[in-house]
Amino acid sequence: MDQDVLVRPDLTAGQELVKRLELAAIPIDAAYWLQDDETGIWQLILSSPLVVSRDPRQIYEEIRKILLELPNTDLNRHEISVVSPHSSLVRDVKHVIGTDRGLHEIRLDDLHVGGHKYRSARIYRVVGGKLEQGARVRVKTSGRLGTIQGRLKTPNGARYLVVYDLTPDELERVGVDLHPPIGDELPADDLDLLYVVRTGGWPEKLPQVTRLAG
């Protein structure tokens, strides 16, 4: 097998595979690429509750069929592992990151999960995120993106301090008549969670987000 195929993740094909598995009634609660620290080889990890109740060979057979249909990809069956949501490889990742049910592309580096060290990771989905410090959110009414920087208790319930990402126009005005940070205090009902990375332990660095799908 061509070694070049194994040392780079096909992010587009991996995301399409997740979509098609779910269309085939195979739910995926976690999906991410892990890069082995020693070899640099990437592996796509898919977690599904059906692993517990169904013969995993049936899931791999569906994956094989989907890969045959995907155009212009080098992604192959040997780069993919289907695991239980209760595996240490999934449980450890959930301590670090949680997302909504959307598909993202979030970069994390220097991970120790499942008893192994990984040089890097590309996260599509790890269901289980919640509104908390550092969570990335989208405001429902305006569509603005931001990060939760605090939680306030009020007589009407919790409100979250969201610091917005600056728009290109706002960036041009910084230092002139705009004084960042710009944000609002908003109730949970006004916010859509995207993901949260918990940096209290590791990784210490904030993730690099290459693209948000949808």
LOVEX-848566 format. One record per residue (C-alpha): residue in three letters; x, y negated, z. Coordinates in steps of 0.1 Angstrom, whole numbers, padded with zeros to 4 digits, always signed. Example, Ala and Ser with C-alpha at 12.3 -4.5 7.8 and 13.67 -1.06 7.14 Angstrom:
ALA+0123+0045+0078;SER+0137+0011+0071;
//
This chain:
MET+0000+0000+0000;ASP+0013-0034-0009;GLN+0027-0050+0023;ASP+0017-0085+0010;VAL-0020-0075+0012;LEU-0016-0069+0050;VAL+0002-0100+0060;ARG-0026-0126+0053;PRO-0062-0126+0062;ASP-0088-0129+0034;LEU-0110-0153+0054;THR-0137-0157+0027;ALA-0141-0120+0022;GLY-0142-0113+0059;GLN-0170-0139+0064;GLU-0190-0125+0035;LEU-0186-0089+0049;VAL-0202-0100+0082;LYS-0231-0116+0063;ARG-0237-0085+0042;LEU-0235-0062+0072;GLU-0262-0081+0089;LEU-0283-0081+0058;ALA-0280-0043+0060;ALA-0294-0044+0096;ILE-0260-0040+0113;PRO-0257-0067+0139;ILE-0223-0082+0146;ASP-0218-0100+0179;ALA-0181-0106+0175;ALA-0159-0109+0144;TYR-0123-0121+0142;TRP-0089-0115+0127;LEU-0059-0107+0149;GLN-0023-0109+0137;ASP+0001-0084+0154;ASP+0029-0103+0171;GLU+0057-0079+0159;THR+0047-0070+0124;GLY+0027-0100+0114;ILE+0000-0077+0100;TRP-0037-0089+0103;GLN-0066-0067+0114;LEU-0103-0077+0111;ILE-0121-0067+0143;LEU-0159-0063+0141;SER-0180-0057+0173;SER-0215-0042+0169;PRO-0239-0028+0196;LEU-0247+0000+0170;VAL-0213+0015+0177;VAL-0228+0028+0210;SER-0260+0042+0194;ARG-0249+0053+0159;ASP-0221+0073+0144;PRO-0194+0047+0136;ARG-0187+0065+0104;GLN-0221+0053+0091;ILE-0210+0017+0097;TYR-0176+0023+0080;GLU-0195+0038+0050;GLU-0216+0006+0047;ILE-0184-0014+0049;ARG-0169+0006+0021;LYS-0199+0000-0001;ILE-0198-0038+0006;LEU-0161-0040-0002;LEU-0167-0024-0036;GLU-0192-0052-0044;LEU-0170-0081-0032;PRO-0152-0099-0061;ASN-0116-0111-0061;THR-0106-0097-0027;ASP-0078-0075-0015;LEU-0096-0068+0018;ASN-0097-0030+0023;ARG-0112-0006+0047;HIS-0078+0000+0065;GLU-0077-0036+0076;ILE-0110-0033+0095;SER-0118-0019+0129;VAL-0153-0016+0142;VAL-0155-0015+0181;SER-0180-0016+0209;PRO-0189-0049+0226;HIS-0177-0032+0258;SER-0142-0026+0245;SER-0113-0045+0262;LEU-0105-0061+0229;VAL-0139-0078+0228;ARG-0143-0084+0266;ASP-0109-0102+0268;VAL-0116-0124+0239;LYS-0149-0134+0254;HIS-0131-0148+0284;VAL-0113-0172+0261;ILE-0139-0182+0235;GLY-0176-0182+0230;THR-0197-0193+0200;ASP-0232-0195+0188;ARG-0244-0170+0162;GLY-0230-0190+0133;LEU-0198-0182+0114;HIS-0168-0204+0121;GLU-0131-0205+0113;ILE-0113-0212+0145;ARG-0076-0208+0149;LEU-0061-0196+0182;ASP-0024-0187+0188;ASP-0005-0165+0212;LEU-0033-0143+0225;HIS-0030-0114+0250;VAL-0061-0093+0246;GLY-0068-0056+0249;GLY-0034-0050+0265;HIS-0015-0063+0234;LYS+0000-0096+0223;TYR-0012-0112+0191;ARG+0006-0140+0173;SER-0025-0157+0160;ALA-0063-0152+0155;ARG-0090-0165+0133;ILE-0124-0165+0149;TYR-0156-0162+0130;ARG-0180-0154+0159;VAL-0179-0144+0196;VAL-0215-0146+0207;GLY-0218-0159+0243;GLY-0208-0195+0244;LYS-0226-0220+0266;LEU-0227-0257+0273;GLU-0197-0265+0295;GLN-0166-0287+0297;GLY-0148-0287+0264;ALA-0177-0272+0243;ARG-0180-0284+0208;VAL-0216-0294+0200;ARG-0238-0310+0173;VAL-0264-0335+0182;LYS-0297-0323+0168;THR-0312-0358+0159;SER-0281-0373+0143;GLY-0260-0344+0132;ARG-0229-0359+0149;LEU-0202-0336+0161;GLY-0186-0341+0195;THR-0171-0325+0226;ILE-0187-0322+0261;GLN-0165-0341+0286;GLY-0187-0340+0316;ARG-0220-0328+0332;LEU-0242-0351+0352;LYS-0270-0341+0376;THR-0301-0362+0373;PRO-0336-0360+0388;ASN-0348-0348+0353;GLY-0321-0322+0350;ALA-0286-0319+0337;ARG-0272-0343+0311;TYR-0240-0338+0292;LEU-0215-0365+0284;VAL-0206-0360+0247;VAL-0177-0378+0232;TYR-0182-0380+0194;ASP-0157-0374+0167;LEU-0150-0407+0150;THR-0163-0411+0114;PRO-0140-0424+0087;ASP-0156-0458+0089;GLU-0152-0459+0127;LEU-0115-0449+0124;GLU-0110-0480+0102;ARG-0125-0502+0129;VAL-0105-0488+0158;GLY-0085-0516+0173;VAL-0107-0542+0157;ASP-0142-0542+0172;LEU-0146-0506+0182;HIS-0134-0493+0216;PRO-0134-0455+0217;PRO-0143-0431+0231;ILE-0178-0433+0217;GLY-0204-0410+0232;ASP-0238-0405+0249;GLU-0253-0387+0278;LEU-0277-0361+0264;PRO-0299-0333+0277;ALA-0293-0297+0267;ASP-0323-0297+0244;ASP-0307-0324+0222;LEU-0275-0303+0216;ASP-0266-0274+0194;LEU-0237-0254+0208;LEU-0210-0245+0182;TYR-0183-0230+0203;VAL-0162-0234+0234;VAL-0126-0225+0241;ARG-0117-0221+0277;THR-0082-0235+0282;GLY-0079-0232+0320;GLY-0057-0201+0315;TRP-0045-0193+0280;PRO-0043-0205+0253;GLU-0031-0239+0267;LYS-0035-0256+0233;LEU-0068-0266+0218;PRO-0077-0245+0187;GLN-0072-0257+0152;VAL-0105-0257+0134;THR-0100-0251+0097;ARG-0137-0251+0087;LEU-0172-0249+0102;ALA-0196-0229+0081;GLY-0231-0243+0077;
//
